[in-house]
Amino acid sequence: MQQALDFSLQAHAQTPERLAAGTRVAARLNGRVRGAIHTDPLMTYAWSGDASSYRLIPAVVVFINSEDDVRAVFEAARAEGLPVTFRAAGTSLSGQAVTDGVLAVLGDGWRKLDIHPGAEQVTLGPAVIVAEANRALKPFDKKIGPDPASQATCKIGGVVNNNSSGMCCGVAQNTYHTMSRLRIVLPDGTALDSGDPASRDAFRISHAAMLEDLHHLHHEIAGDAELTALIRHKYRIKNTVGYSLNALVDYHDPLDILIHLMVGSEGTLGFVSEVTYNTVPEHPFKATGLVPFPDPQSAGRAIIEMANGGVQVTTGVTAAEYIERRALSTVEHLPPMAPLLPWLTATSPAVLIDVTAPDEATLMAEIAKAEALLVRHGATHVDLSRDEHRSHALWDIRKGFFTSAGAARPKGSIMLTEDVAAPIERLAEFVVDLRTMLDAHGYQDAVIFGHALAGNLHFQMGDDFSKPGAAAKFDRFNQELSELVSRRYGGSLKAEHGTGRAIAPFVEAEWGPKAYAIMHRIKDLFDPERLLNPGVLLNADPKVHVKNLKVMPLSDELVDLCIECGFCEPACPSHHMTLTPRQRIAVTRERERLRAYGEDPARLARLDADFQYAGMDTCAACNLCSLRCPVGIETGTMIMGERARRRGSTAHAVARFAADHRGAVETVMRGGVAVADAARVVVPATVVEAVTEAARRVTNKRIPRVSRALRHGPGAPEARDNRQNPRRTGFPVPIAQTGRPSVVYFPACPSRMFGAPKTSHDLLDTPKAMMALLERAGYDVIMPERLNGQCCGQPFQSKGFPEEAADVGGTLNAKLSELSGNGSLPVVTDASTCAKHLKEFPGDATVLDSAQFLLTHVLPKLKLTQKLPVVAVHHNCSAQRLAEQPATEAIAAACAERIAVLSAVTCCGYAGDKGLFVPELNAHATRRVGLDIPEGCELGVSTVSTCASGLSEHAGVPFVSLASLLEWASR
C-alpha cells in the first residue's frame, strides 16, 4: 500500500527550494509579460493536472501572449534552474502538459485565424480551438486535416506538438503531412519562420552548426538500410512514440528536417507560435451509419477491406470507428442508440461509418458499394442515413466516449486511457488479443473503441491508485502491453496521444537502441540544457509511468464522475480569469483529501479562503459546462451547494427578509438605477462611475457598481385586454366569449427592473413590446395582479438560498397555475433564466420562454414592415440550456437581412447581478465580443435584460430583447 500511496501522493507537495525558485521566476517576469502570473497554492494546484492520469504542481504559472513573452520565460526559468512546459488546452492524455517547474499557458495573444484566398490554406495561432478553425472553413467546404475527438476543446498548439490525428485524419492528413509552414521559437530565443525566405536565410547563418549536425544525421540514417526500413514501417500506421524520425528520411534540406522534427515533439524542442495548414476537402454530401456485427472478427475483416490498404481517401468510406460491445453498453441508454438495440447481442460490436462525396450521384454510388461490403462481411443491420441531425448525434456519442465511458468507472477511481495501433491487415486478431490481455490483468471494466481505418484502437479503464497494489498492477499491464504492441504486432504504443510520461519508459523497447540514441541526439541539438519539458518523451526512469499519479477522492456526488478531461472549459466565462469547472472540481477534491487525511492544515485553510473568490464569487453558475460534458456534470450546481453551506445565520436572515419583502427590494433596485440615470444627465457618466467605484472600494465591493449600459426598467405593465375593459380580474376568459385565445404573460423581474439601452430605433421596453405583440397577434392577455416583487426564485437559488428560492418560486408557480386554468392556457415569460427556473418547479402551468412562444404563436400572425441590415445574436446560458437557439435565430432573421451569431461569447458572465458586484467577470467573458460584431451592425439581441446590458457595455452596440426588435419590425 505504501508504494501505491508514494506514487500517487508525490504530486501534492512542492519542495521549499522549488517554491522559492518559482517566486523568483515570477519576480523576474513581473512587468515583462502582460499575462497573469501565479505562485499561490490555489492557482498552482488548479493548473496541476491535464486530461491524463498524472498530476504535478507547478512552481509558477504564467500566461504568455507573444514571442517576447516566450523569450522572457526562457530567460527567467534558465536563471532560476526551473524547466518550462507549454500548455494549450490541457486535453493531453499522456502527461505532457503538466510540470513542477514553470507552466507557460497560452493566452489570447495566440488566436490568429487567417484564411488564405480560395481557402486552400489557413494560418492559425496555437491558441485557436480546432473546431473554431473548421467552423471558419466550413463555408468553403474545407477543414484542416487533424480531427481529434476533443476538437471542440483542444487547441492548435497541442495538435501540432502531439501530431494529433483523429477519426477521419488517418496518417496522410495529420499535421506532419498537411503543414505548409511553421513558425517556432527555439530555447535560445531564436525565431524561425519556415515560410519566410529571409528568416530561413538568416537561420542558415546563425545556426549553421545545428543544421550541419542534422545534415549528418540524415546521411547517417540514409546509409543504414535496416534503420531506414524500420522508420518507414513505423510511420505506415499512426505513430506518436518518440520524435518524428521520418523527418530524417523524408527530407534532405536540414531546415525542412528541423521544422518537421518539431511536429510531435511535445514541447521538448521549442515553441510553436504559428502554423499554416494546407486544407483538405470537407465534402458536403455525407451518409452516416452505426453498423452492428455479430462478433469482433467479422467487424475487423470489414474494416480491413474498407481501409483500402491504408491509403487515405476523401471520397467513399472516410471514417470507420470500431466500438466494442462493452463500450456500447455505456451509451445504449442514449436516444440515438435506440434503433440499434434490437440488433445487438452480447458479443456485438458496431462500426460507425461515414461515406462522403463531392456530389449526390457519387454519394449514392459510394453508399451502394459500402452497403454491399458491409453485408458481405456479416453486418446484421445496415442503415446509412443522410440525416445530418442523426449524423451529429452519433458522432457526439463517439466523441464523448472518453468521458462517458470514464464516467462508468467506480467513483473515486481514476480513468486510464491508452492509444495503440497495429498494421491494418492484422486488426481483427489485434482486437481479440487486446481484449484478452485487458481481462487477464483484471481490467474487465475496460472498453475498446477507435479509429479502425488506421488500425488505431483506444481503450480505457478505471483504477484507484490509493489502493494497495494498484500502481504495481498498472505497471505489469504496461510491460505486457509493450510486448504485445511493439514486439508481437510491430505496432505503436501511442498512435495519436503522444508519448508524454505514460510511454516514455517504453520508447527504446519500441524503437530499438539505435533509433533511441538518435532521439537523444536530437534533444541535445535543440535543447542541450534540458530546459523544455524534461522527462517527457525521453525519460531514463523505468517507473515514471506509475509516478505522480492522480487520486480522485470523493468530494461531491454531483461531480464525483468527473475525469478532469477539460471538455467543459471553453464554455466557462471565468476560463483564464480565475478557475474553470475542471479546476473547481480538482481543487474541491484536493481540499476534501486534505480534510480527510488531516494533512497540512495551513495549506487547507489557504485553499478554503482563496476558493471564495476564485471558485465561488466568479462562478456564473450558468452550468453551460454541463452541455459540453458528455455526462452532463453541473459544476455550477456544486458551487451553489457550497454557497449554501457557507451561508451563516445572518445571511439567511437577510435572505429571508428579502424574500418576505421582495416588492420593496424590487422598488429600491429600480429606483437606484433610476437615480443613477438621472445623475448622468446632470454630471458626466464617468464621474458617476468614479464616485460609485470609490464607494465600492470603501465597502469592500458590497454595493453594486453603476453601469452606463444599465437603465432603470418600466416596472410592472398595466394589465389590459382587447375588449377595452379597464382591468382584467386575472381569470381566463373562454375563447367562445371573446373569439380570441388567451395567454398568461409573466413579465420577469429583470425585465421590470432593468430597461433597454437607448437606440435610434425608438424601441419599446420588453414588457410593453410583449404586450403590443400579443395584442397584435390577437391574444387576450392575462397577468398576475400586484406584479411588483413576484419572482421565480432563481436569484435566491444562485446565491445559495435554496429554501427561499423554493418558497418564492413555488408561490409564483402556484399563481401561474391558477391563472392558466391548471395548465389549460399557455404561460409565457420574457427572460430565459426565469423560464428555465419556472420549469424546474412542480406545477400545472406550461411555461414557455418568449423566444419559443413568439416564434410558434406570434410571428406567423404578424406582418413585418421593416428590417435591419444585420443583427447580432447572443444565446445566453439559459437559452442554450433550453435549446432555443433555433427559435432565437429564426426571429432575429425575420427582422434583419442577416444575423451574426456571437461565437466569442458563451455565457456573458453577467449572471444575474454579478455584472454589478463582480463586473470583471462580465468584462472578461465578453473581452472578444467585438470580433463578432460585423460592419454595419447597429443592434444585437439577447433573451435576458441583464445579459443585454452586459453585452451593450462591451460590444460597442446596444443589445435589446427579441420582443423589442420584433415589435419594431412589425409596427
Residue, then its C-alpha position, 0 to 999 in steps of 0.5 A: m500500500q505504501q508504494a501505491l500511496d508514494f506514487s500517487l501522493q508525490a504530486h501534492a507537495q512542492t519542495p521549499e527550494r522549488l517554491a522559492a525558485g518559482t517566486r523568483v521566476a515570477a519576480r523576474l517576469n513581473g512587468r515583462v509579460r502582460g499575462a497573469i502570473h501565479t505562485d499561490p497554492l490555489m492557482t498552482y494546484a488548479w493548473s496541476g493536472d491535464a486530461s491524463s492520469y498524472r498530476l504535478i504542481p507547478a512552481v509558477v504559472v504564467f500566461i504568455n501572449s507573444e514571442d517576447d513573452v516566450r523569450a522572457v520565460f526562457e530567460a527567467a526559468r534558465a536563471e532560476g534552474l526551473p524547466v518550462t512546459f507549454r500548455a494549450a488546452g490541457t486535453s493531453l492524455s499522456g502527461q505532457a502538459v503538466t510540470d513542477g517547474v514553470l507552466a507557460v499557458l497560452g493566452d489570447g495573444w495566440r488566436k490568429l485565424d487567417i484564411h488564405p484566398g480560395a481557402e486552400q490554406v489557413t494560418l492559425g495561432p496555437a491558441v485557436i480551438v480546432a473546431e473554431a478553425n473548421r467552423a471558419l472553413k466550413p463555408f468553403d467546404k474545407k477543414i484542416g486535416p487533424d480531427p481529434a475527438s476533443q476538437a471542440t476543446c483542444k487547441i492548435g498548439g497541442v495538435v501540432n506538438n502531439n501530431s494529433s490525428g483523429m477519426c477521419c485524419g488517418v496518417a496522410q492528413n495529420t499535421y506532419h503531412t498537411m503543414s505548409r509552414l511553421r513558425i517556432v521559437l527555439p530555447d535560445g530565443t531564436a525565431l524561425d519562420s519556415g515560410d519566410p525566405a529571409s528568416r530561413d536565410a538568416f537561420r542558415i547563418s546563425h545556426a549553421a552548426m545545428l543544421e550541419d549536425l542534422h545534415h549528418l544525421h540524415h546521411e547517417i540514417a540514409g546509409d543504414a538500410e535496416l534503420t531506414a526500413l524500420i522508420r518507414h514501417k513505423y510511420r505506415i500506421k499512426n505513430t506518436v512514440g518518440y520524435s518524428l524520425n521520418a523527418l530524417v528520411d523524408y527530407h534532405d534540406p536540414l531546415d525542412i528536417l528541423i521544422h518537421l522534427m518539431v511536429g510531435s515533439e511535445g514541447t521538448l524542442g521549442f515553441v510553436s507560435e504559428v502554423t499554416y495548414n494546407t486544407v483538405p476537402e470537407h465534402p458536403f454530401k455525407a451518409t452516416g451509419l452505426v453498423p452492428f456485427p455479430d462478433p469482433q472478427s467479422a467487424g475487423r475483416a470489414i474494416i480491413e477491406m474498407a481501409n483500402g490498404g491504408v491509403q487515405v481517401t476523401t471520397g467513399v468510406t472516410a471514417a470507420e470507428y470500431i466500438e466494442r460491445r462493452a463500450l456500447s453498453t455505456v451509451e445504449h441508454l442514449p436516444p440515438m442508440a435506440p434503433l440499434l438495440p434490437w440488433l445487438t447481442a452480447t458479443s456485438p460490436a458496431v462500426l460507425i461509418d461515414v461515406t462522403a462525396p463531392d456530389e449526390a450521384t457519387l454519394m449514392a454510388e459510394i453508399a451502394k458499394a459500402e452497403a454491399l461490403l458491409v453485408r458481405h462481411g456479416a453486418t446484421h443491420v445496415d442503415l446509412s442515413r443522410d440525416e445530418h441531425r442523426s449524423h451529429a448525434l452519433w458522432d457526439i456519442r463517439k466523441g464523448f466516449f472518453t468521458s462517458a465511458g470514464a464516467a462508468r468507472p467506480k467513483g473515486s477511481i481514476m480513468l486510464t486511457e491508452d492509444v495503440a495501433a497495429p498494421i491494418e491487415r492484422l486488426a481483427e486478431f489485434v482486437v481479440d488479443l487486446r481484449t484478452m490481455l485487458d481481462a487477464h490483468g483484471y481490467q474487465d471494466a475496460v472498453i475498446f473503441g477507435h479509429a479502425l481505418a488506421g488500425n488505431l484502437h483506444f481503450q480505457m479503464g478505471d483504477d484507484f491508485s490509493k489502493p494497495g497494489a494498484a500502481a504495481k498492477f498498472d505497471r505489469f499491464n504496461q510491460e505486457l502491453s509493450e510486448l504485445v504492441s511493439r514486439r508481437y504486432g510491430g505496432s505503436l504504443k501511442a498512435e495519436h496521444g503522444t508519448g508524454r510520461a505514460i510511454a516514455p519508459f517504453v520508447e527504446a523497447e519500441w524503437g530499438p537502441k539505435a533509433y533511441a540514441i538518435m532521439h537523444r541526439i536530437k534533444d541535445l541539438f535543440d535543447p542541450e540544457r534540458l530546459l523544455n519539458p524534461g522527462v517527457l518523451l525521453n525519460a531514463d526512469p523505468k517507473v515514471h509511468v506509475k509516478n505522480l499519479k492522480v487520486m480522485p477522492l470523493s468530494d461531491e456526488l454531483v461531480d464525483l464522475c468527473i475525469e478532469c478531461g477539460f471538455c467543459e472549459p471553453a464554455c466557462p466565462s471565468h476560463h483564464m480569469t480565475l478557475t474553470p469547472r475542471q479546476r473547481i472540481a480538482v481543487t474541491r477534491e484536493r481540499e476534501r483529501l486534505r480534510a480527510y487525511g488531516e494533512d497540512p492544515a495551513r495549506l487547507a485553510r489557504l485553499d478554503a479562503d482563496f476558493q471564495y473568490a476564485g471558485m465561488d464569487t466568479c462562478a456564473a453558475c450558468n452550468l453551460c459546462s454541463l452541455r459540453c460534458p458528455v455526462g452532463i456534470e453541473t459544476g455550477t450546481m456544486i458551487m451553489g451547494e457550497r454557497a449554501r453551506r457557507r451561508g451563516s445565520t445572518a445571511h439567511a436572515v437577510a435572505r429571508f427578509a428579502a424574500d418576505h419583502r421582495g416588492a420593496v427590494e424590487t422598488v429600491m433596485r429600480g429606483g437606484v438605477a433610476v437615480a443613477d440615470a438621472a445623475r448622468v444627465v446632470v454630471p458626466a457618466t464617468v464621474v458617476e462611475a468614479v464616485t460609485e467605484a470609490a464607494r465600492r472600494v470603501t465597502n469592500k465591493r458590497i454595493p453594486r457598481v453603476s453601469r452606463a449600459l444599465r437603465h432603470g426598467p418600466g416596472a410592472p405593465e398595466a394589465r389590459d385586454n382587447r375588449q377595452n375593459p379597464r382591468r382584467t380580474g386575472f381569470p381566463v376568459p373562454i375563447a367562445q366569449t371573446g373569439r380570441p385565445s388567451v395567454v398568461y404573460f409573466p413579465a420577469c423581474p429583470s425585465r421590470m427592473f432593468g430597461a433597454p439601452k437607448t437606440s435610434h430605433d425608438l424601441l419599446d421596453t420588453p414588457k410593453a413590446m410583449m404586450a403590443l405583440l400579443e395584442r397584435a397577434g390577437y391574444d387576450v392577455i392575462m397577468p398576475e395582479r400586484l406584479n411588483g416583487q413576484c419572482c421565480g426564485q432563481p436569484f435566491q437559488s444562485k446565491g445559495f438560498p435554496e429554501e427561499a428560492a423554493d418558497v418564492g418560486g413555488t408561490l409564483n408557480a402556484k399563481l401561474s397555475e391558477l391563472s392558466g386554468n391548471g395548465s389549460l392556457p399557455v404561460v409565457t415569460d420574457a427572460s430565459t433564466c426565469a423560464k428555465h427556473l419556472k420549469e424546474f418547479p412542480g406545477d400545472a402551468t406550461v411555461l414557455d420562454s418568449a423566444q419559443f412562444l413568439l416564434t410558434h404563436v406570434l410571428p406567423k400572425l404578424k406582418l413585418t414592415q421593416k428590417l435591419p441590415v444585420v443583427a447580432v445574436h447572443h444565446n445566453c446560458s439559459a437559452q442554450r440550456l433550453a435549446e432555443q437557439p433555433a427559435t432565437e435565430a429564426i426571429a432575429a432573421a425575420c427582422a434583419e437581412r442577416i444575423a451574426v451569431l456571437s461565437a466569442v461569447t458563451c455565457c456573458g458572465y453577467a449572471g444575474d447581478k454579478g455584472l454589478f458586484v463582480p463586473e470583471l467577470n462580465a468584462h472578461a467573458t465578453r473581452r472578444v465580443g467585438l470580433d463578432i460584431p460585423e460592419g454595419c451592425e447597429l443592434g444585437v439581441s439577447t433573451v435576458s435584460t441583464c445579459a443585454s446590458g452586459l453585452s451593450e457595455h462591451a460590444g460597442v452596440p446596444f443589445v435589446s430583447l427579441a420582443s423589442l426588435l420584433e415589435w419594431a419590425s412589425r409596427 
